[in-house]
Amino acid sequence: RASGILWVQFTLATRAATIAPPRLRRHDCAARIAPRRPCMAEPTPAVEMRSITKRFPGVLANDDVNFSAQPGEVHALLGENGAGKSTLMNILCGLYRPDSGVILVNGRPVEFHSPRDAIRAGVGMVHQHFMLVPTLTVTENVALGLRSSREPILDLTRVELRIRELSQMYGLSVDPSAYVWQLSVGEQQRVEIIKALYRGASLIILEEPTAVLTPQEVSDLFATLKRMVKEGHALIFISHKLHEVMEISDRVTVLRDGRIIGTRNTTEVTRNELVTMMVGRPVRPLSPQPLKSGMLRLEIRGLKAMGDRGPEALRGIDLQIHG
């Protein structure tokens, strides 16, 4: 009888084991119930500069600088004169070689021995002082230094067609047949941007691009930059004009005395905070002082002049200069 009872208990236990799921420990339950989160990879920067150091005799221009820019953004590089902005970007475009540090373009380490190496890697720079030959046409300047399919003759017709395509695509209005000396400063800057785009630059550095532009030309430039960002270009905007940085940039990095002070999203920082980062202390805004006009020294009335390409360049200009 005892053996029969044992047999019944064994049978019930066996059936229960086949019906009921095994009991899980608490951490096992969490592991099975919690959904698996997809791994979100960080986007690869268009360019990354790691621990860049550059010395000149008696000057440490860049001191262990880390900087990166993403595709489809305007990244402003802000700082006072002598902060190291231009030096850092001259390293990136191949004009200078760093004493130490690494540069990565689209995640791959690169070494630039000249600007040609940087251009081949997709890095272009529009310098504050333009690198154009005044006595050549726009088309000839763009073609300068490039190999031609009709060597030793330049295939200028093909270059001109591509210039017109880029002009229309990005709103860079310029006459390909005009000589550079005939162009305004704003038009010459457009030629420099077209040169970079023609060579396939996906990352373009703009050094103080608004320093010599009129307000209308600044507005046109910003419209062009926004088009380029939509196309996925990474733009590095070197400036010390805070209102322009706040308007056009997505992120801003501040340099002071050759060192990175910080990087901020533009929408999350104020002008006063940026000024403090630039100079290292709070700065009070100065109140404008009233000026007293002195004696009239020069007066111009109704000035007219014809342009070198035919149309009237000046019409009805009035001007007074007081001492």
C-alpha positions as CSV (number, residue, x, y, z in Angstrom):
1,R,0.0,0.0,0.0
2,A,2.9,2.4,0.8
3,S,4.5,1.7,-2.5
4,G,1.2,2.5,-4.3
5,I,1.0,5.9,-2.5
6,L,4.6,6.6,-3.6
7,W,3.7,5.6,-7.2
8,V,0.7,8.0,-7.2
9,Q,2.8,10.9,-5.8
10,F,5.5,10.3,-8.4
11,T,3.0,10.3,-11.2
12,L,1.3,13.6,-10.1
13,A,4.7,15.3,-9.8
14,T,5.6,14.2,-13.3
15,R,2.4,15.5,-14.8
16,A,2.8,18.8,-13.0
17,A,6.3,19.2,-14.3
18,T,5.1,18.7,-17.9
19,I,2.3,21.2,-17.5
20,A,3.8,24.0,-15.4
21,P,6.7,26.0,-16.8
22,P,9.9,25.9,-14.8
23,R,10.2,28.6,-12.1
24,L,12.6,31.3,-13.1
25,R,14.9,33.3,-10.9
26,R,14.3,37.0,-10.8
27,H,17.2,38.0,-13.0
28,D,16.2,35.3,-15.5
29,C,12.7,36.7,-15.7
30,A,14.0,40.2,-16.3
31,A,16.3,38.9,-19.1
32,R,13.5,37.2,-20.9
33,I,10.8,39.8,-20.5
34,A,12.9,42.9,-21.2
35,P,12.9,43.7,-25.0
36,R,16.2,43.8,-26.6
37,R,17.1,47.4,-27.5
38,P,18.6,48.0,-30.9
39,C,22.2,49.3,-30.8
40,M,22.3,52.9,-32.1
41,A,25.7,53.5,-33.6
42,E,27.1,57.0,-33.4
43,P,27.3,58.8,-36.8
44,T,30.8,58.9,-38.2
45,P,32.1,62.5,-38.2
46,A,33.0,64.0,-41.5
47,V,36.3,65.0,-39.8
48,E,37.9,64.4,-36.4
49,M,41.0,65.9,-35.1
50,R,42.5,64.3,-32.1
51,S,45.2,65.8,-29.8
52,I,46.5,68.2,-32.4
53,T,49.5,70.2,-31.3
54,K,51.4,72.8,-33.4
55,R,54.3,74.9,-32.3
56,F,56.0,77.8,-34.0
57,P,59.2,79.5,-32.6
58,G,58.1,81.0,-29.3
59,V,54.4,80.2,-29.8
60,L,52.2,77.2,-28.9
61,A,49.5,77.8,-31.5
62,N,47.5,74.6,-30.9
63,D,47.7,72.7,-27.6
64,D,46.3,69.2,-27.6
65,V,43.2,70.2,-29.6
66,N,40.2,67.8,-30.2
67,F,37.7,68.9,-32.8
68,S,35.1,67.2,-35.0
69,A,32.4,68.1,-37.5
70,Q,29.4,66.1,-38.7
71,P,28.0,65.8,-42.2
72,G,25.0,68.1,-42.7
73,E,26.0,70.7,-40.1
74,V,27.6,74.1,-39.8
75,H,30.1,74.0,-37.0
76,A,31.4,77.4,-36.0
77,L,34.9,77.8,-34.7
78,L,35.0,80.9,-32.5
79,G,37.8,82.8,-30.8
80,E,39.7,86.0,-30.5
81,N,42.5,86.9,-32.9
82,G,45.5,84.7,-32.2
83,A,43.4,82.0,-30.5
84,G,44.6,79.3,-33.0
85,K,41.6,79.0,-35.3
86,S,43.4,79.6,-38.6
87,T,46.3,77.4,-37.6
88,L,44.1,74.5,-36.8
89,M,42.2,74.8,-40.1
90,N,45.5,75.3,-42.0
91,I,46.5,71.9,-40.6
92,L,43.2,70.4,-41.7
93,C,43.6,71.7,-45.3
94,G,47.2,70.5,-45.6
95,L,49.0,73.9,-45.5
96,Y,50.6,73.0,-42.1
97,R,51.6,69.6,-40.6
98,P,50.9,69.0,-37.0
99,D,53.7,68.3,-34.5
100,S,51.5,65.6,-33.0
101,G,48.0,64.3,-33.2
102,V,45.8,62.4,-35.7
103,I,43.3,63.5,-38.3
104,L,40.4,61.2,-39.4
105,V,38.2,61.8,-42.5
106,N,35.0,59.8,-42.5
107,G,36.5,57.6,-39.8
108,R,39.8,56.8,-41.6
109,P,43.2,58.2,-40.5
110,V,44.8,60.5,-43.0
111,E,48.1,62.4,-43.4
112,F,48.2,65.5,-45.4
113,H,51.5,66.6,-46.9
114,S,50.0,69.3,-49.0
115,P,46.6,70.9,-49.9
116,R,46.4,68.5,-52.8
117,D,46.2,65.6,-50.4
118,A,43.4,67.3,-48.5
119,I,41.5,68.0,-51.7
120,R,41.8,64.4,-52.7
121,A,40.3,63.4,-49.3
122,G,37.3,65.8,-49.9
123,V,38.6,68.7,-47.7
124,G,38.5,72.2,-49.2
125,M,39.1,75.7,-47.7
126,V,37.9,79.1,-48.7
127,H,40.6,81.5,-47.3
128,Q,39.9,85.0,-46.1
129,H,42.3,86.2,-48.7
130,F,41.2,84.6,-51.9
131,M,43.6,82.3,-53.9
132,L,42.6,83.5,-57.4
133,V,44.5,84.7,-60.4
134,P,43.0,88.1,-61.3
135,T,44.0,88.0,-64.9
136,L,42.4,84.7,-65.6
137,T,38.7,84.1,-66.1
138,V,36.4,82.3,-63.6
139,T,36.6,79.1,-65.7
140,E,40.4,79.2,-66.0
141,N,40.7,79.7,-62.3
142,V,38.5,76.7,-61.5
143,A,40.4,74.6,-64.0
144,L,43.8,75.7,-62.8
145,G,45.8,72.8,-61.4
146,L,43.4,70.1,-62.6
147,R,44.1,67.4,-65.2
148,S,42.3,67.7,-68.5
149,S,40.8,65.0,-70.6
150,R,42.3,66.8,-73.6
151,E,45.9,67.3,-72.2
152,P,47.9,69.4,-72.8
153,I,44.9,71.5,-73.8
154,L,42.4,72.6,-71.1
155,D,38.9,71.4,-71.6
156,L,37.4,74.7,-70.7
157,T,34.0,74.1,-72.3
158,R,33.4,71.1,-70.0
159,V,34.6,73.1,-67.0
160,E,32.3,76.0,-67.8
161,L,29.2,73.7,-68.1
162,R,30.0,72.2,-64.7
163,I,30.4,75.7,-63.2
164,R,26.9,76.7,-64.5
165,E,25.5,73.5,-63.0
166,L,27.0,74.2,-59.6
167,S,25.9,77.9,-59.8
168,Q,22.3,76.9,-60.4
169,M,22.4,74.1,-57.8
170,Y,23.7,76.2,-54.9
171,G,22.6,79.8,-55.9
172,L,26.2,80.9,-56.7
173,S,25.5,83.4,-59.4
174,V,28.7,84.1,-61.3
175,D,29.7,84.6,-65.0
176,P,32.2,81.8,-66.0
177,S,33.6,84.0,-68.8
178,A,34.3,87.0,-66.6
179,Y,37.8,87.9,-65.5
180,V,38.4,87.7,-61.7
181,W,39.6,91.3,-61.6
182,Q,36.2,92.4,-62.9
183,L,34.3,90.6,-60.0
184,S,33.1,92.1,-56.7
185,V,34.5,90.6,-53.5
186,G,31.3,88.6,-53.0
187,E,31.5,87.2,-56.5
188,Q,35.1,86.2,-56.0
189,Q,34.1,84.3,-52.9
190,R,31.5,82.4,-54.9
191,V,34.3,81.4,-57.3
192,E,36.3,80.0,-54.4
193,I,33.3,78.0,-53.2
194,I,32.7,76.7,-56.7
195,K,36.4,75.7,-56.9
196,A,36.0,73.6,-53.8
197,L,32.7,72.0,-54.9
198,Y,34.1,71.3,-58.4
199,R,36.9,69.3,-56.8
200,G,34.4,67.2,-54.9
201,A,34.9,68.7,-51.4
202,S,32.4,67.3,-48.9
203,L,33.9,69.3,-46.1
204,I,34.5,73.0,-46.7
205,I,36.2,75.4,-44.3
206,L,35.2,79.0,-44.5
207,E,37.7,81.4,-43.0
208,E,36.1,84.7,-41.9
209,P,33.8,84.5,-44.9
210,T,31.7,87.6,-44.1
211,A,34.6,89.9,-43.2
212,V,34.5,91.8,-46.5
213,L,30.9,91.2,-47.6
214,T,28.0,93.6,-47.7
215,P,24.8,92.7,-45.6
216,Q,23.1,91.6,-48.8
217,E,26.1,89.4,-49.8
218,V,26.1,87.9,-46.3
219,S,22.4,87.0,-46.7
220,D,23.1,85.4,-50.1
221,L,26.1,83.5,-48.6
222,F,24.0,82.1,-45.7
223,A,21.3,80.9,-48.2
224,T,24.1,79.1,-50.1
225,L,25.4,77.5,-46.9
226,K,22.0,76.2,-46.0
227,R,21.6,74.6,-49.4
228,M,25.0,72.9,-49.0
229,V,24.1,71.6,-45.6
230,K,20.9,70.1,-46.9
231,E,23.0,68.3,-49.5
232,G,25.0,66.7,-46.6
233,H,28.1,68.9,-46.7
234,A,30.0,69.6,-43.5
235,L,30.9,73.2,-43.1
236,I,33.4,74.8,-40.6
237,F,32.6,78.5,-40.2
238,I,35.5,80.4,-38.7
239,S,34.4,83.7,-37.3
240,H,34.4,86.1,-34.3
241,K,31.1,87.7,-35.2
242,L,28.7,86.4,-32.6
243,H,25.4,87.4,-34.2
244,E,26.4,85.5,-37.4
245,V,27.5,82.4,-35.5
246,M,24.2,82.4,-33.6
247,E,22.3,82.7,-36.9
248,I,24.0,80.1,-39.1
249,S,25.7,77.5,-37.0
250,D,24.4,74.2,-35.4
251,R,27.3,73.8,-33.0
252,V,30.1,76.1,-31.9
253,T,33.5,75.4,-30.5
254,V,35.5,78.1,-28.7
255,L,39.3,78.3,-28.8
256,R,41.4,80.4,-26.4
257,D,45.2,80.6,-26.3
258,G,45.4,77.5,-28.6
259,R,43.2,75.3,-26.4
260,I,39.6,74.1,-26.7
261,I,37.5,75.8,-24.1
262,G,34.3,73.9,-25.0
263,T,31.8,72.9,-27.6
264,R,28.1,73.8,-27.3
265,N,24.9,73.4,-29.3
266,T,24.2,76.9,-30.6
267,T,20.6,76.7,-29.4
268,E,21.7,76.0,-25.9
269,V,24.2,78.8,-25.4
270,T,23.9,82.6,-25.2
271,R,26.1,85.3,-26.6
272,N,27.3,86.3,-23.2
273,E,28.3,82.8,-22.4
274,L,30.3,82.6,-25.6
275,V,32.0,85.9,-24.9
276,T,33.0,84.6,-21.5
277,M,34.4,81.4,-23.0
278,M,36.4,83.5,-25.6
279,V,38.0,86.0,-23.2
280,G,38.0,84.0,-19.9
281,R,36.0,86.5,-17.9
282,P,32.5,88.3,-18.0
283,V,32.4,91.3,-20.3
284,R,30.0,94.2,-19.8
285,P,28.6,95.7,-23.0
286,L,29.7,99.2,-23.8
287,S,27.1,101.9,-24.2
288,P,27.5,103.9,-27.5
289,Q,28.7,107.4,-27.0
290,P,27.1,110.3,-29.0
291,L,29.4,111.8,-31.6
292,K,29.6,115.4,-32.6
293,S,30.1,116.0,-36.3
294,G,32.8,118.5,-37.2
295,M,33.5,120.5,-40.3
296,L,32.5,119.3,-43.7
297,R,35.7,118.0,-45.4
298,L,34.4,116.2,-48.5
299,E,31.1,116.2,-50.4
300,I,30.0,114.2,-53.4
301,R,26.8,114.9,-55.3
302,G,25.2,112.8,-58.0
303,L,28.2,110.7,-58.8
304,K,27.9,108.4,-61.8
305,A,30.3,105.9,-63.3
306,M,30.3,103.1,-65.9
307,G,31.5,99.6,-65.0
308,D,34.3,97.9,-66.9
309,R,31.8,95.4,-68.3
310,G,29.4,98.0,-69.7
311,P,26.5,98.6,-67.3
312,E,26.4,101.6,-65.1
313,A,28.2,100.8,-61.8
314,L,27.4,104.0,-59.8
315,R,24.3,106.1,-60.1
316,G,23.4,109.2,-58.2
317,I,25.8,108.7,-55.3
318,D,25.7,111.4,-52.6
319,L,28.3,111.4,-49.8
320,Q,29.5,113.8,-47.0
321,I,32.6,113.3,-44.9
322,H,33.0,115.5,-41.7
323,G,36.2,116.0,-39.8
